[in-house]
Amino acid sequence: MLHVNPKMLARLSELEADLLQRRTQAEAEGWIGEIEGIDLTLTFLRAKRDETQRRAQRPAVHLGIPAHRRPQESE
């Protein structure tokens, strides 16, 4: 699953504003299929934004670098 970089949250807001503007135009033109597609895209965009905001609030976990183990010699 792809994760959005938290630095891109402003861009997601720009995309949402553009989609809302396109939706208004589609309503004025009566493009029912276009409205449904935009609504679906808005749903996914908002879910991705919410997920990104939640992830940005969680601290990163440092797992470290695994050490290479030497094989043990049997006696």
N, C-alpha and C positions, 0 to 999 in steps of 0.2 A: 504494500500500500504506500502510495506517495504521500509525503508530508509537506505541508507548505511552511516555508521559512517564516518565522514570526515577523521578520522585517518586511514581508510582503502584505501584511494586513491592510495597509493603506491602499494597496493596489486592488485587493478584493473589494474594498468599499467603492473604489472607482468603477469596477466591473459591475457591482450591484446597481449603482446609480445609472449606468448605461443601460443595463437590462430593464430597469424600471421605466426609463425613457422609451425604449423600444417597445415595451409592453403597452404603454399609453398610446403609442402610434398604432400598434396592432389592434388595439380596441377601437380606435377611431376608424380604422380601415375595415374592421370586421373580420380580421384574419384569425379565426378560431384556432386553427392548428398551430399557428405561430404563438398565440397566447399560451396554449398548453405547453409547448416546448420551452418557452421562456419561464413559465411557472416552475417547471421541472428543474431547469437550470438554476433558478433562484433557490430552490430547495436545497440542491446539492452545494451550491456556493455558500449558503448560510450555514449548513452543517459543517462544511470544511473550515469556515471561519471560526465557528464555535469550538471545534476540535483544536484548532491552532491556538486559540486563546487559552484553552485549558492546558495544553502542552507547554505553553510559554510560562505558565505559572508554576509548573512542577520543576524542581531542581534536577539538573542533569546528574546521572549516576556514573561515577568513574569506576570502570571495571578493571582498570590497570592493564598492563601488558603481561600476557602469560609467559612464564619462564619455561625454558626448554629443559626437560629432565633428561639426565643421562641414564641409559639402561643400567640396571643393577646386575652385577655379575653374580651368578649362582655359585655357591661353595661346593 
